[in-house]
Amino acid sequence: MKQFLGFTIKTIMILMALAVLLDYCYTSVYLQSNNRNKIEYVYNSKSRNYDVVILGSSRANNHFVTEMFGQKGLKTFNYGISGGHLFEASLMLKLMLERHYKIKTVILETDLNLSNEKRSETVAAKFLPYIHDSEIIKNHFLNEADFNCLYYIPFYRYINFDALIGFREFYKTLSQQTTNVLDKGGFHALGNKKGNMKNDIRALKPLKNKYYDEIKQLCKNNNINFIAVMTPMCENTKGIEYFNKVKKAYREIYNYENVVVDDKYFSSCGHMNNAGARIFTARIINDFF
């Protein structure tokens, strides 16, 4: 029995030591990379100057053509992330400000993402390699239900989110394999191939969203011009009155939902193709710049 207990204790100690070592190795690699996604591009950066920073979900990533801002002399980067929520947009802005980014204007895509305060599992995981290195990230995740596991159990976050920050991503980061997410100033153009051209958002309700309020307050505190907008959806959307509800709850949010309506300008019901994005971006630039 004593031998079994001794063996068990030694095994647990070896596994714990291995977890600590692997955690250190993975984190060290992610701390050296800045060319695979927008989060590490910000985290492992120093001060940058922008006339315009764009934040939001895929409805920002696919809808704001960075090149068109540049043609007007506006240094711009589209930090919209597909699948992202306001939880991650707020954290991105906090990290930019910590790195002393000088930003004149923030454009926040905020419409469907106002309906929840949850983190996006696929996007939030990309911040987790830095949770021990950053007080800002630690505090942002502090009230999450799994915070103690993520923060205190070595290597847990890499195992739990293996598909996102596990071995495959670790290897690609270590071997300095790049992606195209940073190309074209962060804008990702969609083609004309049609996806789902129907959408039902009747169940969505705009909330008094604390992460929206955080972004708004951060901009105020740092003298950043804050522009919040709603972007277009296809004609076959059920529950389109959601956008009016948002406008009623947040009068400062500009409603551009009906600026582009023809389905030929959409790749899917919630995402415009390149032609639609250019019409929309031209309108934004004309109205605000």
C-alpha positions in Angstrom: 0.0 0.0 0.0 2.8 2.4 0.9 4.5 1.6 -2.4 1.3 2.3 -4.3 0.8 5.6 -2.5 4.4 6.6 -3.2 4.0 5.7 -6.8 0.8 7.7 -7.1 2.3 10.8 -5.5 5.4 10.6 -7.7 3.2 10.2 -10.8 1.1 13.2 -9.8 4.2 15.3 -9.1 5.7 14.3 -12.5 2.5 15.2 -14.3 2.3 18.5 -12.5 5.9 19.4 -13.4 5.3 18.4 -17.0 2.1 20.6 -17.1 4.1 23.6 -15.7 6.9 23.0 -18.2 4.5 22.7 -21.2 2.6 25.7 -20.1 5.8 27.7 -20.0 6.9 26.5 -23.4 3.6 27.2 -25.1 3.3 30.7 -23.5 6.8 31.6 -24.4 6.2 30.8 -28.1 2.9 32.8 -28.2 4.7 35.8 -26.5 7.0 36.0 -29.5 4.4 35.9 -32.3 2.5 38.7 -33.9 1.6 37.6 -37.4 -1.1 34.9 -37.1 -4.1 36.7 -35.7 -5.2 40.2 -34.7 -5.1 39.5 -30.9 -1.4 38.6 -30.9 -0.8 41.4 -33.5 -2.0 43.8 -30.8 -0.6 42.1 -27.7 2.9 41.7 -28.9 3.1 45.3 -30.3 4.3 48.7 -29.3 2.6 52.1 -29.8 0.9 52.6 -33.1 -0.9 55.7 -34.5 -4.3 55.4 -36.2 -6.8 57.8 -37.6 -9.4 55.1 -37.5 -9.6 51.8 -35.6 -12.5 49.4 -36.4 -13.8 47.0 -33.8 -16.5 44.3 -33.9 -17.4 40.9 -35.2 -17.4 39.5 -38.7 -19.9 42.2 -39.6 -17.0 44.6 -39.1 -14.3 42.4 -40.5 -16.2 41.9 -43.8 -17.9 45.3 -44.1 -15.3 48.1 -43.6 -12.9 48.3 -46.5 -9.6 49.6 -45.0 -8.2 50.6 -48.4 -10.9 53.1 -49.0 -10.2 54.9 -45.7 -6.5 55.0 -46.8 -7.4 56.6 -50.1 -8.8 59.5 -48.1 -5.6 59.8 -46.1 -6.9 58.1 -43.0 -4.5 55.5 -41.5 -6.9 52.7 -40.6 -6.9 49.1 -39.4 -9.9 46.8 -39.3 -9.6 44.8 -36.0 -13.0 43.2 -36.5 -12.8 39.4 -35.7 -15.2 36.8 -37.1 -17.2 35.3 -34.3 -16.2 38.0 -31.8 -18.5 39.6 -29.3 -18.2 42.9 -27.4 -16.4 41.1 -24.6 -13.4 40.7 -26.9 -13.8 44.1 -28.6 -13.5 45.8 -25.2 -10.5 43.8 -24.3 -8.8 44.6 -27.6 -9.2 48.3 -27.0 -7.9 48.0 -23.4 -4.8 46.3 -24.7 -4.3 49.0 -27.4 -4.5 51.7 -24.8 -2.1 49.9 -22.5 0.4 49.9 -25.4 -0.1 53.6 -25.9 -1.8 53.5 -29.2 -2.8 56.9 -30.4 -6.3 56.6 -31.9 -8.3 59.5 -33.2 -11.6 57.6 -34.0 -13.0 54.2 -33.0 -15.7 52.8 -35.2 -17.6 50.0 -33.3 -19.9 47.6 -35.2 -22.6 47.0 -32.6 -25.9 45.5 -33.5 -26.5 41.8 -33.0 -23.7 41.6 -30.5 -25.6 43.9 -28.2 -27.9 41.0 -27.4 -25.5 39.2 -25.1 -22.6 39.8 -22.7 -21.0 36.4 -23.1 -17.5 35.8 -24.4 -17.0 34.2 -27.8 -15.3 30.8 -27.0 -13.5 30.8 -30.4 -12.1 34.3 -30.0 -11.7 34.7 -26.3 -9.4 31.6 -26.2 -6.8 33.5 -28.3 -6.2 35.8 -25.3 -5.6 33.0 -22.8 -1.9 32.4 -23.6 -1.3 35.8 -22.0 -3.5 35.5 -18.9 -0.5 35.2 -16.6 1.4 37.9 -18.4 -1.3 40.5 -18.4 -3.3 42.0 -15.5 -5.7 43.5 -18.0 -6.6 40.1 -19.5 -6.7 38.4 -16.0 -9.1 41.0 -14.7 -11.2 40.9 -17.9 -11.7 37.1 -17.4 -12.0 37.3 -13.6 -15.8 36.9 -13.4 -15.9 34.0 -15.9 -17.2 30.8 -14.4 -14.1 28.8 -15.3 -11.6 31.5 -14.3 -10.0 29.5 -11.5 -9.3 26.5 -13.8 -8.0 28.8 -16.6 -5.7 30.7 -14.3 -4.5 28.3 -11.6 -4.3 24.9 -13.3 -1.1 24.7 -15.4 -1.7 23.9 -19.1 -5.5 23.5 -18.5 -6.3 26.3 -21.0 -4.2 24.8 -23.7 -5.9 21.4 -23.3 -9.4 22.8 -22.9 -9.0 24.9 -26.1 -6.8 22.5 -28.0 -8.4 23.3 -31.3 -7.6 27.0 -30.9 -4.4 27.3 -29.0 -3.3 23.7 -28.6 -0.5 21.7 -30.2 -1.4 22.4 -33.9 -1.6 26.2 -33.4 1.5 26.1 -31.1 3.5 24.3 -33.9 2.3 26.7 -36.6 3.3 29.7 -34.3 6.6 28.1 -33.5 7.4 27.5 -37.2 6.4 31.1 -38.0 3.7 30.2 -40.4 1.7 33.3 -41.3 -2.0 33.8 -42.1 -3.8 36.3 -44.3 -5.9 37.8 -41.5 -3.6 40.9 -41.3 -3.6 41.5 -45.1 -5.6 44.4 -46.6 -5.5 46.3 -43.3 -7.5 43.6 -41.6 -10.4 43.7 -44.0 -11.6 40.4 -45.3 -13.6 40.6 -48.5 -16.3 38.0 -49.2 -17.2 36.8 -52.7 -20.4 36.5 -54.7 -21.1 32.9 -53.8 -24.3 32.8 -51.9 -24.5 31.3 -48.4 -27.7 31.3 -46.3 -29.8 34.2 -47.5 -32.4 33.9 -44.8 -32.1 35.0 -41.2 -34.3 35.0 -38.2 -33.4 37.4 -35.4 -36.8 37.7 -33.8 -35.5 36.2 -30.5 -32.8 38.8 -30.1 -33.2 41.6 -27.6 -30.7 44.4 -27.2 -29.4 44.5 -23.6 -27.8 47.3 -21.6 -24.4 45.8 -22.5 -21.6 46.5 -20.0 -18.9 45.8 -22.6 -20.4 48.4 -25.0 -20.5 50.8 -22.1 -16.8 50.0 -21.3 -15.7 50.8 -24.9 -17.7 54.0 -24.9 -16.2 55.1 -21.6 -12.6 54.1 -22.7 -13.0 56.3 -25.7 -14.3 59.2 -23.6 -11.5 58.9 -21.1 -8.8 58.9 -23.8 -10.3 61.6 -26.0 -11.1 59.2 -28.8 -14.0 60.0 -31.2 -16.5 57.2 -30.7 -18.8 56.1 -33.6 -21.1 53.1 -33.1 -22.9 51.8 -36.1 -25.3 49.0 -37.2 -24.5 47.4 -40.5 -26.7 46.0 -43.3 -28.6 42.7 -43.4 -30.3 41.0 -46.3 -33.9 41.6 -47.3 -35.2 38.2 -46.1 -34.4 38.9 -42.4 -37.2 38.1 -40.0 -37.3 40.4 -37.0 -35.6 43.3 -38.7 -37.3 45.6 -36.2 -34.5 44.5 -33.8 -32.5 47.4 -35.3 -35.2 49.9 -34.3 -35.1 48.5 -30.8 -31.4 49.1 -30.6 -31.8 52.6 -31.8 -34.5 53.2 -29.1 -32.2 51.8 -26.4 -29.0 53.5 -27.6 -29.8 56.8 -29.4 -26.1 57.5 -30.2 -25.8 54.3 -32.4 -26.2 55.1 -36.1 -28.5 52.7 -38.0 -27.1 51.8 -41.4 -29.0 48.5 -41.7 -30.9 49.7 -44.8 -28.1 51.4 -46.6 -27.5 48.3 -48.7 -30.6 46.2 -49.3 -30.3 44.3 -52.6 -29.4 40.7 -52.1 -26.8 40.9 -55.0 -24.6 42.8 -52.6 -24.6 40.0 -49.9 -22.6 36.8 -49.6 -24.9 35.6 -46.8 -27.8 37.2 -45.1 -25.6 38.9 -42.4 -22.5 39.6 -44.5 -22.1 41.7 -47.6 -19.8 40.8 -50.4 -17.0 43.0 -51.5 -19.2 45.2 -53.7 -21.7 45.7 -50.9 -18.9 46.5 -48.4 -17.6 49.2 -50.7 -20.9 50.9 -51.1 -21.3 50.8 -47.3 -17.8 52.0 -46.6 -18.2 54.9 -49.0 -21.3 56.0 -47.2 -19.5 55.8 -43.8 -16.6 57.8 -45.0 -18.9 60.4 -46.6 -21.0 60.8 -43.5 -18.2 61.0 -40.9 -15.0 61.9 -42.6 
